Amino acid sequence: MIRTSLSLTRNHIRLQRSASAAKRLMSQSSSRGKPIDPKTAKTSAGTGRPANSAGEEFSRHRGPVSWAAFGLIAVASASAVGYFQVERERRLERAMGKVVSSTYRNGSEEDEGWSPNPEFLAKRKWKLTKYGWFPEEDAFGGAGKPAIGGPWSLIDLDGNLVTNKTFEGKWLLLYFGFARCPDICPSEMLKVGRVMDMLKEEYPNLAQKIQPVFVSVDPARDSLKALREYGKDFHPSYVFLTGSPEQVQQMAKKYRVYVSKADETEDGDYLVDHSIVVYFHDDTGDLADCFTQSMRPKDVVEKVIERMTFIPTY
């Protein structure tokens, strides 16, 4: 009997609590103007499931970005990249058109061309092909030739002023050295002489278009008299040049020639460290190739013939 009354009392208390919670929710809903269904409301007595809980759960698992949004972003990105590529090509074509159109005017050359980096790459002339604007083809290929050389002025053994314009129409084999060099300079100059003899025997028409030139990097000691005596030991076609220290230094800088005076001995003698390169220029004064110390005369002859007989394919 006592257990039955206690069970009834507990049920009565639970009903009273549920009724109180329902009244409280109804009063809150009426104050907001939105009725709440007690069957689906979340109360302190239990947890209900709102009518739109399935939609909220779906959006929670889906996340803030959908696959459709990703697709739109990809399409927009591809369109932007395509637009900028087309615009870049248009600007490049306009720039190339200005450069090339200004290169030759009234049959005379007024501009040396264009280079993306004039400090390291020489200017090149451009031409319009069926594939667009391309640099004029040369033996250096697509990378272009290095920015080596430029205007210079020195004097020859007769004291006459000689500049880079003096040798226009000739192909130059240009070497920097000094008369008191004990071994390397004589070896390189003899190699150039051997190249001239081989060309004269096999390709006399090409040999007569080539002029070997020696430039002294030791103007303090290489006087005209000293160079004249020095030149007697080498090929007769050589032209020997010297000048003031400033003139020699400026020319060496334009050819990127390393020159450094070594320590003097007790008697005042010294050596001069310098680059060991033979520069090969075409008949317009542009650099055609460079020959290093490791190349044999036969190798140099092959390169000379290749450069002098080069024919562009477009």
ZALUM-588178 format. One line per field, with one value per residue: residue number from 0; x, y, z of N, C-alpha, C in turn. Coordinates in pm, whole numbers. Example, Ala and Ser with C-alpha at 12.3 -4.5 7.8 and 13.67 -1.06 7.14 Angstrom:
k (0 1) .
npx (1319 1285) .
npy (-569 -225) .
npz (780 708) .
capx (1230 1367) .
capy (-450 -106) .
capz (780 714) .
cpx (1320 1290) .
cpy (-330 3) .
cpz (780 787) .
This chain:
k (0 1 2 3 4 5 6 7 8 9 10 11 12 13 14 15 16 17 18 19 20 21 22 23 24 25 26 27 28 29 30 31 32 33 34 35 36 37 38 39 40 41 42 43 44 45 46 47 48 49 50 51 52 53 54 55 56 57 58 59 60 61 62 63 64 65 66 67 68 69 70 71 72 73 74 75 76 77 78 79 80 81 82 83 84 85 86 87 88 89 90 91 92 93 94 95 96 97 98 99 100 101 102 103 104 105 106 107 108 109 110 111 112 113 114 115 116 117 118 119 120 121 122 123 124 125 126 127 128 129 130 131 132 133 134 135 136 137 138 139 140 141 142 143 144 145 146 147 148 149 150 151 152 153 154 155 156 157 158 159 160 161 162 163 164 165 166 167 168 169 170 171 172 173 174 175 176 177 178 179 180 181 182 183 184 185 186 187 188 189 190 191 192 193 194 195 196 197 198 199 200 201 202 203 204 205 206 207 208 209 210 211 212 213 214 215 216 217 218 219 220 221 222 223 224 225 226 227 228 229 230 231 232 233 234 235 236 237 238 239 240 241 242 243 244 245 246 247 248 249 250 251 252 253 254 255 256 257 258 259 260 261 262 263 264 265 266 267 268 269 270 271 272 273 274 275 276 277 278 279 280 281 282 283 284 285 286 287 288 289 290 291 292 293 294 295 296 297 298 299 300 301 302 303 304 305 306 307 308 309 310 311 312 313) .
npx (83 191 403 258 137 362 459 252 271 521 475 283 432 612 434 343 579 631 407 448 683 594 403 570 728 527 449 683 690 456 520 715 580 576 445 514 539 467 528 747 931 1235 1289 1338 1265 1302 1430 1335 1281 1326 1117 1263 1510 1639 1717 1894 2092 2183 2295 2495 2671 2738 2897 3050 3127 3044 3061 2976 3041 3319 3361 3277 3474 3704 3648 3641 3906 4055 3962 4060 4340 4372 4294 4494 4719 4661 4650 4912 5053 4953 5054 5328 5351 5284 5497 5716 5652 5693 5969 6084 5984 6113 6370 6472 6461 6374 6558 6793 6985 6874 6849 6977 6833 6660 6669 6594 6743 6973 7217 7338 7269 7308 7164 6906 6784 6448 6199 5899 5729 5536 5460 5459 5632 5978 6324 6591 6745 7048 7385 7398 7162 6839 6877 7028 7300 7582 7622 7877 8153 8171 8187 8522 8855 9190 9549 9757 10067 10185 10109 9860 9516 9285 8971 8671 8520 8700 8753 8531 8354 8538 8616 8699 8962 9014 9241 9345 9639 9985 10315 10530 10451 10517 10444 10162 10033 10204 10153 9876 9866 10023 9856 9636 9767 9818 9557 9489 9663 9567 9309 9372 9480 9270 9029 9055 8906 8757 8960 9083 8907 8937 9075 9333 9381 9575 9555 9709 9727 9893 9979 10167 10421 10423 10523 10509 10741 10822 10609 10634 10873 10799 10598 10730 10767 10539 10238 10227 9998 9892 9753 9869 9769 9756 9729 9631 9631 9368 9212 9265 9167 8893 8816 8875 8690 8447 8464 8456 8693 8914 9162 9457 9721 10007 10216 10514 10853 11186 11342 11163 11005 10704 10406 10099 9785 9520 9216 9185 9092 8978 8818 8568 8459 8195 8154 8013 8077 7961 7960 8051 8144 8324 8646 8807 9096 9133 9059 9154 9353 9223 8961 8890 8901 8689 8471 8493 8445 8184 8048 8094 7969 7709 7360 7050 6745 6498) .
npy (-119 119 140 170 419 583 551 662 921 1003 986 1181 1408 1418 1463 1713 1863 1837 1961 2219 2293 2285 2490 2706 2713 2763 3013 3160 3125 3253 3512 3571 3542 3309 3003 2701 2360 2141 1872 1845 2012 2114 2033 2065 1832 1638 1547 1672 1639 1881 1990 2062 1945 1746 1871 2060 1890 1779 2002 2051 1832 1866 2098 2434 2486 2370 2107 2218 2487 2467 2392 2626 2804 2690 2719 2999 3062 2939 3087 3342 3297 3227 3468 3650 3533 3561 3841 3901 3796 3962 4213 4158 4115 4367 4513 4388 4448 4724 4734 4588 4724 4961 4890 4876 5137 5329 5187 5186 5089 5161 5085 4855 4641 4432 4324 4099 4120 4334 4356 4109 3963 4003 4248 4159 4126 4114 3923 3884 3585 3305 3193 3391 3664 3628 3604 3688 3415 3275 3148 3104 3007 2968 3080 3307 3542 3620 3936 4075 4274 4581 4938 5057 5197 5205 5205 5126 4958 5153 5384 5474 5559 5315 5167 4983 5006 5006 4752 4665 4451 4255 3940 3884 3744 3775 3840 3875 3965 3974 4097 3994 3754 3428 3170 3089 3290 3299 3034 3034 3227 3111 2900 3030 3126 2883 2807 3001 2926 2668 2730 2885 2694 2509 2652 2906 3131 3198 3242 3481 3668 3692 3843 3830 3961 4113 4228 4423 4376 4493 4776 4942 4835 4728 4876 5042 4973 4746 4570 4549 4409 4178 4079 3967 3697 3563 3486 3646 3792 3907 4182 4417 4578 4851 5087 5362 5305 5346 5319 5051 4922 4987 4859 4590 4553 4566 4334 4154 4061 3919 4080 4105 4232 4068 4012 4207 4121 4132 4265 4424 4302 4145 3942 3913 3824 3694 3651 3365 3355 3338 3563 3557 3750 3855 3987 4217 4313 4194 3955 3628 3382 3209 3094 2862 2784 2510 2412 2261 2349 2234 2206 2473 2562 2419 2533 2799 2777 2680 2898 3103 3012 2984 2953 3091 2919 3029) .
npz (0 83 -105 -342 -309 -300 -559 -709 -619 -719 -998 -1018 -953 -1169 -1382 -1308 -1334 -1611 -1712 -1615 -1749 -2011 -2008 -1959 -2195 -2379 -2302 -2359 -2635 -2717 -2649 -2839 -3070 -3215 -3228 -3050 -3089 -2837 -2856 -3020 -2914 -2749 -2430 -2069 -1959 -2144 -2475 -2778 -3137 -3370 -3647 -3878 -3842 -3990 -4230 -4128 -4028 -4267 -4397 -4217 -4247 -4514 -4538 -4579 -4848 -5166 -5422 -5656 -5617 -5611 -5878 -6013 -5922 -6036 -6312 -6330 -6257 -6464 -6680 -6612 -6619 -6890 -7010 -6924 -7044 -7317 -7329 -7259 -7480 -7679 -7600 -7619 -7893 -7989 -7881 -8006 -8265 -8270 -8216 -8432 -8651 -8622 -8662 -8925 -9141 -9411 -9558 -9415 -9131 -8810 -8552 -8312 -8232 -7993 -7651 -7384 -7155 -7152 -7020 -7003 -7231 -7577 -7800 -8030 -8363 -8479 -8652 -8843 -8863 -8988 -8755 -8571 -8401 -8411 -8304 -8529 -8675 -8561 -8512 -8241 -8148 -7983 -7729 -7755 -7807 -7592 -7418 -7526 -7609 -7805 -7880 -7929 -7904 -8009 -8074 -8355 -8461 -8611 -8497 -8566 -8525 -8433 -8450 -8357 -8584 -8785 -8880 -9014 -9230 -9217 -9066 -8733 -8536 -8224 -7965 -7626 -7458 -7343 -7410 -7264 -7169 -7065 -7163 -7216 -7376 -7614 -7698 -7756 -7957 -8156 -8211 -8326 -8552 -8678 -8735 -8925 -9134 -9198 -9284 -9505 -9672 -9713 -9734 -9897 -9977 -9754 -9569 -9649 -9561 -9294 -9002 -8779 -8451 -8201 -7872 -7635 -7285 -7115 -7118 -7001 -7030 -7285 -7536 -7860 -7996 -7854 -7905 -8179 -8211 -8080 -8243 -8459 -8426 -8487 -8676 -8992 -9059 -8837 -8648 -8426 -8130 -7901 -7628 -7414 -7055 -6964 -7199 -7270 -7044 -7055 -7293 -7228 -7024 -7163 -7307 -7110 -6999 -6777 -6595 -6414 -6231 -6124 -5830 -5807 -5884 -5730 -5913 -6041 -6233 -6354 -6382 -6572 -6498 -6691 -6886 -7098 -7391 -7725 -7923 -8166 -8423 -8641 -8981 -8941 -8699 -8481 -8214 -8294 -8201 -7936 -7852 -7655 -7446 -7443 -7690 -7996 -8291 -8513 -8417 -8385 -8649 -8763 -8626 -8710 -8987 -8975 -8860 -9046 -9273 -9209 -9258 -9214 -9133 -9152) .
capx (0 283 475 166 119 486 467 156 324 630 415 217 536 664 332 342 700 613 307 510 776 516 345 678 760 414 452 793 652 356 585 790 489 599 400 600 469 532 572 876 1016 1342 1253 1426 1224 1342 1482 1253 1347 1252 1070 1365 1640 1703 1782 2011 2196 2240 2383 2612 2762 2779 3002 3019 3158 2997 3134 2937 3121 3454 3358 3272 3605 3798 3618 3682 4052 4102 3931 4153 4472 4366 4288 4625 4811 4630 4689 5059 5096 4920 5150 5457 5345 5291 5634 5803 5622 5761 6113 6123 5952 6210 6504 6509 6375 6429 6669 6913 6968 6874 6842 7048 6740 6603 6715 6523 6837 7090 7343 7398 7238 7318 7040 6882 6680 6333 6127 5766 5713 5399 5434 5466 5760 6090 6453 6659 6820 7193 7452 7387 7037 6732 6918 7088 7444 7613 7648 8022 8202 8118 8280 8651 8956 9328 9641 9834 10212 10226 10056 9731 9398 9209 8848 8595 8468 8809 8755 8402 8373 8633 8591 8813 9006 9065 9301 9406 9758 10094 10436 10622 10389 10619 10404 10023 10007 10266 10086 9747 9890 10067 9738 9561 9842 9795 9420 9494 9728 9476 9201 9426 9500 9145 8923 9124 8810 8721 9080 9114 8810 8963 9186 9371 9416 9630 9540 9793 9667 10003 10026 10280 10548 10413 10531 10499 10865 10822 10513 10687 10970 10724 10518 10811 10767 10407 10182 10242 9871 9848 9753 9895 9709 9774 9669 9650 9571 9222 9155 9275 9077 8756 8791 8873 8564 8339 8477 8453 8825 8974 9302 9507 9867 10061 10318 10641 10974 11283 11394 11054 10931 10577 10318 9962 9682 9411 9134 9246 8980 8986 8685 8548 8357 8155 8192 7937 8127 7894 8026 8005 8177 8440 8728 8881 9232 9131 9025 9265 9336 9122 8830 8863 8874 8553 8377 8502 8374 8042 7992 8102 7881 7578 7246 6926 6639 6376) .
capy (0 235 148 220 563 651 551 762 1055 1032 1014 1311 1512 1425 1529 1855 1925 1845 2065 2351 2322 2314 2625 2804 2723 2826 3156 3218 3128 3357 3643 3590 3535 3185 2890 2585 2233 2075 1738 1848 2111 2064 2075 2014 1698 1544 1607 1649 1660 1982 1944 2085 1896 1667 1965 2117 1787 1765 2116 2041 1735 1913 2198 2566 2491 2251 2075 2317 2607 2436 2398 2767 2864 2639 2783 3139 3067 2908 3203 3450 3261 3239 3609 3712 3481 3628 3981 3906 3776 4084 4317 4121 4138 4513 4557 4339 4523 4854 4714 4547 4828 5068 4840 4919 5246 5392 5108 5198 5034 5266 5026 4728 4535 4430 4215 4096 4157 4384 4345 3977 3911 4105 4279 4077 4174 4024 3921 3824 3460 3257 3153 3509 3734 3548 3666 3637 3295 3282 3026 3088 2940 3045 3149 3436 3558 3701 4077 4092 4363 4717 5035 5073 5267 5184 5247 5014 4972 5275 5499 5516 5528 5201 5146 4865 5030 4988 4616 4626 4373 4149 3856 3901 3652 3874 3779 3966 3908 4072 4054 3923 3628 3326 3046 3076 3380 3247 2912 3068 3300 3012 2823 3113 3124 2754 2813 3080 2846 2561 2790 2928 2576 2439 2748 3035 3241 3237 3289 3620 3754 3687 3924 3808 4085 4097 4349 4414 4412 4547 4893 5008 4782 4691 4992 5006 4906 4612 4488 4525 4300 4059 4029 3898 3553 3505 3489 3781 3862 3966 4325 4438 4703 4891 5218 5407 5211 5364 5260 4905 4878 4999 4752 4463 4545 4538 4194 4074 3999 3933 4126 4134 4238 3988 4079 4232 4061 4231 4346 4502 4227 4091 3877 3965 3719 3741 3548 3301 3333 3400 3608 3553 3847 3848 4103 4336 4352 4121 3834 3507 3266 3221 2972 2851 2732 2365 2376 2240 2425 2170 2240 2613 2572 2370 2634 2917 2746 2670 3032 3186 2958 2961 3005 3076 2836 3110) .
capz (0 92 -232 -445 -288 -338 -707 -758 -587 -815 -1129 -1010 -957 -1307 -1465 -1275 -1393 -1757 -1740 -1589 -1859 -2132 -1994 -1973 -2338 -2448 -2273 -2437 -2777 -2740 -2643 -2963 -3184 -3286 -3146 -3046 -3064 -2722 -2888 -3087 -2849 -2664 -2294 -1965 -1924 -2248 -2597 -2895 -3265 -3447 -3777 -3981 -3796 -4096 -4320 -4061 -4022 -4402 -4423 -4131 -4308 -4646 -4524 -4637 -4991 -5236 -5544 -5758 -5593 -5659 -6024 -6055 -5895 -6136 -6440 -6321 -6257 -6599 -6766 -6580 -6672 -7036 -7048 -6905 -7145 -7444 -7319 -7262 -7618 -7755 -7566 -7676 -8037 -8012 -7853 -8111 -8386 -8262 -8227 -8566 -8747 -8608 -8689 -9059 -9186 -9531 -9609 -9332 -8997 -8710 -8419 -8306 -8196 -7859 -7566 -7257 -7049 -7227 -6944 -7023 -7364 -7679 -7869 -8149 -8453 -8481 -8779 -8835 -8936 -8983 -8618 -8486 -8399 -8363 -8333 -8647 -8638 -8571 -8467 -8096 -8116 -7921 -7607 -7790 -7784 -7474 -7442 -7521 -7714 -7814 -7939 -7865 -7985 -7970 -8180 -8411 -8450 -8680 -8425 -8622 -8445 -8482 -8375 -8399 -8719 -8882 -8934 -9071 -9352 -9186 -8950 -8643 -8433 -8129 -7847 -7529 -7396 -7321 -7481 -7176 -7124 -7091 -7231 -7262 -7489 -7737 -7741 -7818 -8082 -8255 -8250 -8420 -8677 -8742 -8788 -9049 -9239 -9237 -9363 -9633 -9755 -9744 -9767 -9919 -9987 -9618 -9499 -9682 -9494 -9150 -8955 -8639 -8381 -8066 -7790 -7516 -7156 -7035 -7194 -6934 -7081 -7427 -7624 -8001 -8031 -7794 -7978 -8314 -8198 -8038 -8354 -8559 -8400 -8508 -8811 -9048 -9077 -8710 -8620 -8283 -8083 -7762 -7601 -7276 -6959 -6960 -7320 -7261 -6938 -7105 -7390 -7156 -6950 -7258 -7348 -6986 -6985 -6645 -6600 -6280 -6223 -6014 -5749 -5875 -5828 -5681 -6024 -6100 -6333 -6304 -6478 -6577 -6512 -6777 -6948 -7214 -7484 -7857 -7963 -8311 -8462 -8782 -9062 -8897 -8567 -8375 -8168 -8360 -8119 -7847 -7854 -7530 -7455 -7461 -7828 -8088 -8416 -8597 -8362 -8415 -8793 -8787 -8577 -8797 -9111 -8943 -8838 -9166 -9376 -9149 -9333 -9133 -9194 -9169) .
cpx (87 357 386 150 245 500 372 208 434 574 347 317 589 565 329 463 684 514 365 604 702 455 451 717 649 413 565 757 551 416 663 700 506 557 494 517 538 584 711 972 1121 1318 1354 1389 1266 1390 1392 1334 1268 1218 1175 1502 1711 1776 1905 2125 2261 2337 2508 2714 2814 2892 2966 3041 3115 3083 3100 3018 3266 3461 3357 3408 3707 3776 3664 3835 4108 4076 4028 4292 4476 4366 4425 4728 4787 4675 4841 5110 5067 5020 5288 5460 5353 5432 5729 5779 5690 5911 6154 6095 6050 6352 6553 6410 6445 6555 6795 6885 6979 6875 6910 6957 6696 6655 6635 6611 6966 7222 7415 7376 7240 7181 7029 6772 6572 6265 5994 5760 5567 5361 5435 5603 5867 6220 6514 6752 6970 7253 7440 7257 6940 6773 6977 7235 7469 7646 7797 8064 8135 8219 8410 8746 9093 9418 9719 9984 10265 10174 9923 9617 9319 9088 8780 8539 8575 8800 8619 8424 8470 8582 8715 8835 9082 9115 9364 9524 9861 10225 10531 10561 10482 10571 10263 9995 10076 10196 9954 9767 9940 9949 9654 9632 9822 9654 9418 9557 9637 9361 9251 9446 9368 9033 8984 9028 8766 8841 9108 9015 8834 9085 9217 9423 9464 9617 9620 9715 9773 10061 10144 10414 10544 10406 10518 10624 10866 10725 10562 10788 10899 10650 10597 10807 10635 10359 10187 10111 9821 9852 9767 9845 9742 9710 9700 9589 9419 9155 9154 9177 8931 8723 8783 8742 8449 8343 8479 8583 8878 9121 9345 9660 9915 10168 10449 10755 11069 11337 11284 10974 10802 10502 10179 9868 9567 9334 9201 9134 9011 8843 8676 8431 8322 8189 8111 7983 8060 7972 7965 8033 8296 8513 8817 9018 9235 9103 9151 9247 9229 8981 8792 8829 8732 8449 8377 8425 8223 7978 7990 8010 7739 7467 7120 6823 6510 6412) .
cpy (125 253 206 370 640 658 652 904 1095 1065 1151 1425 1529 1496 1677 1927 1941 1954 2204 2389 2357 2452 2731 2823 2790 2975 3226 3228 3236 3495 3673 3587 3410 3069 2772 2462 2162 1937 1736 1948 2042 2119 2018 1872 1595 1618 1571 1673 1762 1929 1958 2032 1814 1756 2027 2016 1768 1880 2111 1944 1785 2014 2328 2575 2359 2224 2172 2446 2587 2444 2540 2835 2819 2704 2928 3152 3040 3024 3317 3422 3275 3383 3675 3660 3547 3772 3996 3891 3900 4195 4288 4146 4286 4564 4513 4413 4659 4839 4685 4655 4944 5023 4887 5026 5317 5320 5116 5146 5145 5211 4890 4613 4546 4309 4216 4134 4206 4370 4213 3922 4025 4129 4196 4141 4068 4032 3848 3700 3417 3209 3271 3575 3644 3623 3606 3524 3319 3155 3003 3021 3032 3124 3287 3442 3642 3844 4104 4180 4498 4811 5044 5147 5245 5237 5124 5043 5096 5401 5549 5475 5415 5183 5017 4881 5006 4853 4572 4561 4259 4068 3859 3780 3736 3806 3887 3897 4016 4011 3973 3796 3513 3207 3049 3163 3332 3122 2942 3142 3209 2927 2901 3118 2993 2747 2889 3000 2733 2615 2832 2810 2515 2534 2887 3154 3290 3297 3437 3719 3764 3769 3891 3937 4050 4230 4331 4456 4466 4670 4964 4961 4751 4818 4946 4932 4762 4519 4456 4411 4168 3996 3954 3745 3486 3528 3632 3859 3929 4119 4340 4575 4725 5028 5261 5305 5222 5302 5108 4852 4883 4888 4616 4445 4510 4392 4099 3995 4025 3971 4163 4128 4160 4068 4093 4159 4172 4320 4423 4428 4172 4023 3939 3846 3774 3623 3494 3261 3404 3433 3613 3643 3831 3978 4228 4384 4280 3995 3711 3382 3299 3087 2969 2786 2582 2322 2365 2324 2367 2204 2384 2631 2527 2471 2758 2893 2741 2807 3114 3138 2933 3028 2984 2994 2912 3256) .
cpz (0 -38 -341 -432 -328 -490 -765 -734 -686 -952 -1131 -1020 -1098 -1398 -1438 -1337 -1544 -1793 -1719 -1702 -1986 -2126 -2015 -2120 -2417 -2425 -2349 -2584 -2807 -2735 -2769 -3086 -3264 -3197 -3160 -3013 -2949 -2755 -2950 -3026 -2765 -2524 -2197 -1925 -2026 -2371 -2714 -3022 -3344 -3586 -3885 -3939 -3902 -4194 -4259 -4055 -4158 -4434 -4338 -4189 -4443 -4637 -4596 -4787 -5055 -5358 -5656 -5743 -5639 -5811 -6077 -6035 -5999 -6272 -6440 -6326 -6396 -6695 -6741 -6635 -6823 -7082 -7037 -7005 -7280 -7441 -7323 -7405 -7703 -7727 -7625 -7826 -8069 -7989 -7963 -8242 -8387 -8280 -8370 -8668 -8739 -8640 -8825 -9107 -9301 -9581 -9527 -9193 -8894 -8568 -8422 -8267 -8052 -7783 -7437 -7139 -7113 -7153 -6973 -7164 -7465 -7745 -7997 -8232 -8464 -8617 -8760 -8923 -8927 -8843 -8521 -8495 -8338 -8391 -8458 -8606 -8658 -8511 -8318 -8056 -8044 -7799 -7635 -7754 -7659 -7513 -7422 -7637 -7710 -7875 -7859 -7960 -7925 -8080 -8227 -8401 -8523 -8612 -8477 -8530 -8512 -8392 -8422 -8540 -8826 -8951 -8988 -9208 -9333 -9066 -8863 -8553 -8331 -8003 -7759 -7462 -7369 -7369 -7393 -7117 -7160 -7174 -7290 -7383 -7617 -7789 -7812 -7950 -8192 -8303 -8350 -8555 -8752 -8803 -8920 -9163 -9288 -9322 -9501 -9728 -9802 -9790 -9788 -9927 -9849 -9545 -9527 -9619 -9344 -9114 -8809 -8576 -8240 -7993 -7662 -7391 -7060 -7105 -7129 -6989 -7231 -7514 -7769 -8046 -7978 -7868 -8120 -8312 -8164 -8155 -8459 -8544 -8436 -8651 -8867 -9064 -8949 -8714 -8469 -8242 -7936 -7744 -7460 -7181 -6952 -7082 -7313 -7156 -6985 -7204 -7322 -7079 -7043 -7305 -7228 -6967 -6844 -6659 -6458 -6281 -6101 -5938 -5828 -5805 -5782 -5792 -6097 -6206 -6270 -6419 -6471 -6597 -6596 -6835 -7073 -7310 -7615 -7900 -8115 -8346 -8609 -8854 -9031 -8760 -8452 -8338 -8236 -8278 -8029 -7844 -7730 -7552 -7485 -7606 -7913 -8214 -8507 -8549 -8395 -8562 -8823 -8741 -8666 -8927 -9087 -8928 -8967 -9277 -9325 -9232 -9250 -9210 -9209 -9169) .
